């Protein structure tokens, strides 16, 4: 182990931050939603991973070659590769490969517990609470400094600015993480996405919005509960929020840059406190619901069940190009 640590230190002194060209993760691994695994996702274990290549109409289980009874699962997308994190082990699946094959990644003995993905970096947190950046095209993880130990999500904007959502707000860095500015202090920030210079975040009271590079944040949707998930869609943004009156999660979209939000949980999408994911594939919306995977072809007016739930678990969804991936987890996200 001492030799492994020495190797990492030497590499860190020789290598500066390198881009990994990582795509946004499907589930933005949050403690509650889409950049870290939640403790409530601990399950009895399985190797089920589902894939759809026809906009969500039909589904195929591609997990047969994975070890059985995988526990504490989370998944992410990096450089076109769909990856599964389970009990500190990473399994990589090349997007669209046929026949389906998974490769176990070697990581020099570092127990990576949580994964955060953004535009050009992949960051992991170890069981000891230390942070590492994955070196491109290798299993090496180099030590890095973060502004807070309780990180929920990381966003890299189109211009390279880094934002970190933590239990005590949002931090911003314009120099690749060398220095950080505390730009939002009103509670936890769980997830963040950006489109056309507008940043949307899920916070303790609902949905936040910033239009000036994250310097100022305004609440644009508050229903008493947290903003569970935020996503970019063709016409703007989608979000899942918790309504404390109905005690259910609501699915909404915004077509005006996040200023106003309209519910799309129409006929067929039953109110529930464990709705996990909302994604767009083509013109369709896909939702991970306790009933299973639901599909809407009419912008959320009606929904139909395309894959029933498995053992009362809730599917968490990821879209990679024209392919959708789904993993059943306890209690959703």
C-alpha positions as CSV (number, residue, x, y, z in Angstrom):
1,X,0.0,0.0,0.0
2,X,2.9,2.4,0.8
3,X,4.3,1.8,-2.7
4,X,0.9,2.5,-4.2
5,X,0.6,5.8,-2.3
6,X,4.1,6.7,-3.4
7,X,3.3,6.1,-7.0
8,X,0.3,8.4,-6.8
9,X,2.3,11.1,-5.1
10,X,5.0,10.9,-7.8
11,X,2.4,11.0,-10.6
12,X,0.7,13.9,-9.0
13,X,3.9,15.9,-9.0
14,X,4.5,15.2,-12.7
15,X,1.0,15.4,-14.2
16,X,-1.4,18.3,-14.2
17,X,-5.1,17.9,-14.5
18,X,-6.0,16.1,-17.7
19,X,-9.3,16.1,-19.5
20,X,-11.2,12.9,-19.5
21,X,-14.1,14.0,-21.7
22,X,-16.7,12.6,-19.3
23,X,-20.3,13.0,-20.1
24,X,-22.9,14.0,-17.6
25,X,-23.9,11.1,-15.5
26,X,-27.4,9.8,-15.7
27,X,-27.9,10.0,-12.1
28,X,-25.5,12.8,-11.2
29,X,-24.6,10.6,-8.2
30,X,-26.3,12.4,-5.3
31,X,-27.0,11.2,-1.8
32,X,-30.6,11.8,-2.5
33,X,-31.0,11.9,-6.2
34,X,-28.6,11.8,-9.7
35,X,-23.6,12.5,-7.8
36,X,-23.2,9.9,-5.0
37,X,-24.7,6.7,-3.9
38,X,-27.3,6.8,-1.2
39,X,-27.1,4.6,1.9
40,X,-30.8,3.7,1.3
41,X,-29.8,2.1,-2.0
42,X,-28.1,-0.7,-0.1
43,X,-29.8,-3.9,-1.3
44,X,-29.6,-7.6,-1.2
45,X,-27.7,-7.7,-4.4
46,X,-28.3,-8.5,-8.1
47,X,-26.6,-8.1,-11.4
48,X,-29.6,-6.6,-13.3
49,X,-28.8,-3.9,-15.8
50,X,-31.3,-3.1,-18.5
51,X,-30.8,-1.4,-21.9
52,X,-33.2,0.0,-24.5
53,X,-32.1,1.0,-28.0
54,X,-35.6,1.9,-29.3
55,X,-36.5,5.0,-27.3
56,X,-37.7,3.0,-24.3
57,X,-40.2,0.7,-26.0
58,X,-38.4,-2.6,-25.3
59,X,-35.8,-3.6,-22.8
60,X,-32.9,-6.2,-22.6
61,X,-31.1,-7.3,-19.5
62,X,-27.4,-6.9,-20.2
63,X,-26.1,-7.9,-16.7
64,X,-25.7,-11.6,-17.3
65,X,-21.9,-11.4,-17.5
66,X,-21.6,-9.4,-14.3
67,X,-20.9,-11.1,-10.9
68,X,-24.0,-12.2,-9.2
69,X,-25.5,-10.3,-6.2
70,X,-23.8,-7.0,-6.8
71,X,-24.6,-4.6,-3.9
72,X,-24.6,-0.9,-3.3
73,X,-24.8,-0.2,-7.0
74,X,-24.4,3.2,-8.8
75,X,-23.7,3.9,-12.4
76,X,-22.1,6.7,-14.5
77,X,-21.0,7.5,-18.0
78,X,-17.4,8.4,-18.8
79,X,-15.9,8.9,-22.3
80,X,-18.7,6.9,-24.0
81,X,-18.4,4.0,-21.6
82,X,-21.2,3.0,-19.3
83,X,-19.8,2.0,-15.9
84,X,-21.2,0.3,-12.8
85,X,-19.8,1.0,-9.3
86,X,-20.5,-1.8,-6.7
87,X,-18.8,-2.3,-3.4
88,X,-15.7,-0.2,-4.5
89,X,-15.3,-2.1,-7.8
90,X,-15.9,-0.5,-11.2
91,X,-17.2,-2.6,-14.1
92,X,-17.0,-1.0,-17.6
93,X,-19.4,-1.7,-20.5
94,X,-18.6,-0.3,-23.9
95,X,-21.7,1.5,-25.1
96,X,-23.5,-0.6,-27.8
97,X,-21.0,-3.5,-27.7
98,X,-22.3,-6.8,-29.1
99,X,-22.0,-9.4,-27.6
100,X,-22.4,-7.7,-24.2
101,X,-19.1,-7.7,-22.3
102,X,-18.1,-6.1,-19.0
103,X,-14.5,-5.5,-17.8
104,X,-13.5,-5.0,-14.2
105,X,-11.3,-2.0,-13.7
106,X,-8.1,-2.2,-11.6
107,X,-7.7,0.8,-9.3
108,X,-4.5,0.3,-7.3
109,X,-6.2,-0.6,-4.1
110,X,-8.1,2.7,-3.6
111,X,-11.6,2.0,-2.4
112,X,-13.7,4.4,-4.4
113,X,-17.1,4.8,-2.7
114,X,-18.7,7.7,-4.6
115,X,-18.3,8.9,-8.2
116,X,-18.9,12.4,-9.6
117,X,-18.9,13.0,-13.3
118,X,-18.9,16.2,-15.3
119,X,-17.8,17.5,-18.7
120,X,-14.1,16.8,-18.6
121,X,-13.2,15.2,-15.2
122,X,-14.2,12.1,-13.3
123,X,-13.8,12.4,-9.5
124,X,-14.0,9.7,-6.9
125,X,-14.3,9.8,-3.1
126,X,-12.6,7.0,-1.1
127,X,-14.0,5.2,2.0
128,X,-11.6,7.4,4.0
129,X,-13.2,10.6,2.7
130,X,-10.3,11.6,0.4
131,X,-10.9,12.8,-3.2
132,X,-9.2,11.6,-6.3
133,X,-9.3,12.5,-10.0
134,X,-9.2,9.6,-12.5
135,X,-6.3,9.8,-15.0
136,X,-7.5,9.5,-18.5
137,X,-7.6,6.0,-20.0
138,X,-6.1,4.3,-16.9
139,X,-7.1,2.9,-13.5
140,X,-5.0,5.6,-11.8
141,X,-6.6,8.0,-9.3
142,X,-4.6,11.1,-8.4
143,X,-5.2,13.0,-5.1
144,X,-7.1,16.4,-5.5
145,X,-8.3,19.0,-3.1
146,X,-12.0,19.9,-2.8
147,X,-13.6,22.8,-0.8
148,X,-15.8,20.6,1.4
149,X,-15.9,17.0,2.6
150,X,-19.7,16.6,2.2
151,X,-20.0,17.0,-1.5
152,X,-23.3,16.1,-3.2
153,X,-22.7,17.0,-6.8
154,X,-20.2,18.5,-9.2
155,X,-20.9,20.5,-12.3
156,X,-18.4,21.7,-15.0
157,X,-20.0,24.4,-17.2
158,X,-19.3,24.8,-20.9
159,X,-16.6,27.5,-20.2
160,X,-14.8,25.2,-17.7
161,X,-16.1,26.7,-14.4
162,X,-16.5,24.2,-11.6
163,X,-19.4,24.2,-9.2
164,X,-19.6,22.0,-6.1
165,X,-22.9,21.4,-4.3
166,X,-22.4,20.7,-0.6
167,X,-24.4,20.4,2.6
168,X,-23.6,24.1,3.3
169,X,-24.3,25.5,-0.2
170,X,-22.5,25.9,-3.5
171,X,-18.8,26.6,-4.2
172,X,-17.4,28.0,-7.5
173,X,-13.9,27.7,-9.0
174,X,-12.6,29.4,-12.2
175,X,-9.1,28.0,-11.9
176,X,-9.7,24.2,-12.1
177,X,-10.2,23.8,-8.4
178,X,-7.1,25.7,-7.1
179,X,-9.3,28.2,-5.3
180,X,-13.0,28.3,-4.4
181,X,-15.6,30.9,-3.7
182,X,-18.7,30.3,-1.6
183,X,-21.5,31.6,-3.9
184,X,-24.6,30.1,-2.2
185,X,-25.0,29.6,1.5
186,X,-28.8,28.9,2.0
187,X,-28.7,25.1,2.7
188,X,-27.8,22.0,0.8
189,X,-27.3,21.7,-3.0
190,X,-28.0,18.2,-4.3
191,X,-27.7,18.4,-8.1
192,X,-26.9,20.9,-10.9
193,X,-27.2,21.2,-14.7
194,X,-26.4,23.9,-17.2
195,X,-27.9,24.9,-20.6
196,X,-27.4,28.1,-22.6
197,X,-25.6,29.8,-19.7
198,X,-28.4,29.1,-17.2
199,X,-27.7,26.9,-14.2
200,X,-30.5,25.0,-12.5
201,X,-29.9,23.3,-9.1
202,X,-31.9,21.2,-6.7
203,X,-31.7,22.6,-3.2
204,X,-33.1,22.2,0.2
205,X,-36.3,24.2,-0.6
206,X,-36.8,23.2,-4.2
207,X,-35.2,24.5,-7.5
208,X,-32.6,27.2,-7.8
209,X,-31.7,29.2,-10.8
210,X,-28.6,31.3,-11.8
211,X,-28.1,33.4,-14.9
212,X,-24.9,35.2,-14.1
213,X,-22.3,32.4,-13.9
214,X,-23.4,31.2,-10.5
215,X,-22.7,34.4,-8.6
216,X,-26.4,34.9,-7.6
217,X,-29.1,32.2,-7.0
218,X,-32.9,32.6,-6.9
219,X,-35.5,30.1,-5.8
220,X,-37.8,29.5,-8.8
221,X,-39.8,26.5,-7.6
222,X,-40.6,25.8,-3.9
223,X,-43.1,23.1,-2.8
224,X,-41.8,22.7,0.8
225,X,-39.4,19.9,0.0
226,X,-36.0,19.4,-1.7
227,X,-35.2,19.4,-5.4
228,X,-34.6,15.7,-6.0
229,X,-33.3,15.8,-9.6
230,X,-32.6,18.2,-12.4
231,X,-32.0,17.4,-16.1
232,X,-31.5,19.2,-19.4
233,X,-34.1,18.5,-22.1
234,X,-34.6,19.7,-25.6
235,X,-36.9,22.6,-24.7
236,X,-35.2,23.5,-21.4
237,X,-35.1,21.7,-18.1
238,X,-36.8,18.9,-16.2
239,X,-36.9,18.4,-12.5
240,X,-38.3,16.1,-9.8
241,X,-39.3,17.9,-6.6
242,X,-40.9,16.8,-3.3
243,X,-44.2,18.3,-2.3
244,X,-44.7,18.4,1.4
245,X,-48.5,18.9,1.1
246,X,-49.1,15.8,-0.9
247,X,-46.0,14.0,0.4
248,X,-45.2,12.9,-3.1
249,X,-42.5,13.7,-5.7
250,X,-43.7,15.8,-8.7
251,X,-42.2,15.7,-12.3
252,X,-42.1,19.1,-14.0
253,X,-40.5,20.8,-17.0
254,X,-39.6,24.3,-17.8
255,X,-39.6,25.8,-21.4
256,X,-38.6,29.3,-20.5
257,X,-35.1,28.8,-19.1
258,X,-36.2,27.7,-15.6
259,X,-38.4,30.7,-14.7
260,X,-41.7,28.7,-14.6
261,X,-42.4,25.0,-14.2
262,X,-45.3,22.9,-15.5
263,X,-46.2,19.4,-14.1
264,X,-46.0,16.6,-16.6
265,X,-47.1,13.8,-14.3
266,X,-50.3,13.2,-16.3
267,X,-52.5,10.1,-16.6
268,X,-50.7,6.9,-15.9
269,X,-48.0,8.4,-13.7
270,X,-49.3,7.8,-10.2
271,X,-48.2,10.2,-7.4
272,X,-45.5,8.6,-5.3
273,X,-42.7,9.6,-2.8
274,X,-40.1,7.4,-4.6
275,X,-40.1,8.6,-8.2
276,X,-36.4,8.4,-9.1
277,X,-35.6,9.6,-12.6
278,X,-36.9,11.7,-15.5
279,X,-35.0,11.5,-18.8
280,X,-35.7,12.5,-22.4
281,X,-34.8,10.2,-25.3
282,X,-35.7,11.5,-28.8
283,X,-39.1,13.1,-28.3
284,X,-40.1,10.8,-25.5
285,X,-39.9,11.2,-21.8
286,X,-38.9,8.2,-19.6
287,X,-39.6,8.0,-15.8
288,X,-38.2,5.7,-13.2
289,X,-41.2,5.0,-11.0
290,X,-42.1,2.4,-8.2
291,X,-44.4,0.8,-10.8
292,X,-41.5,0.4,-13.2
293,X,-40.3,2.3,-16.2
294,X,-43.0,4.6,-17.7
295,X,-42.9,6.2,-21.2
296,X,-44.7,9.3,-22.5
297,X,-44.9,10.1,-26.2
298,X,-47.1,13.2,-25.7
299,X,-44.9,15.4,-23.5
300,X,-46.2,14.0,-20.3
301,X,-50.0,14.1,-20.8
302,X,-50.2,10.3,-20.7
303,X,-47.8,7.6,-19.6
304,X,-47.6,3.8,-20.2
305,X,-45.7,1.1,-18.4
306,X,-43.0,-0.4,-20.6
307,X,-41.0,-2.4,-18.0
308,X,-42.6,-3.5,-14.7
309,X,-40.8,-3.1,-11.4
310,X,-38.5,-5.9,-10.1
311,X,-38.8,-7.0,-6.5
312,X,-40.4,-3.6,-5.6
313,X,-37.3,-1.7,-6.6
314,X,-37.2,1.6,-8.6
315,X,-35.3,2.0,-11.8
316,X,-32.7,4.8,-12.0
317,X,-32.1,5.8,-15.6
318,X,-29.2,7.0,-17.8
319,X,-29.2,8.1,-21.5
320,X,-26.1,7.6,-23.6
321,X,-26.7,8.8,-27.1
322,X,-29.7,6.8,-28.3
323,X,-29.4,4.1,-25.7
324,X,-31.1,4.1,-22.3
325,X,-29.8,2.2,-19.3
326,X,-31.7,1.3,-16.2
327,X,-30.7,-0.2,-12.8
328,X,-33.2,-1.2,-10.2
329,X,-32.4,0.1,-6.7
330,X,-34.2,0.0,-3.4
331,X,-36.3,3.0,-2.7
332,X,-35.4,4.7,-6.0
333,X,-32.6,7.3,-5.7
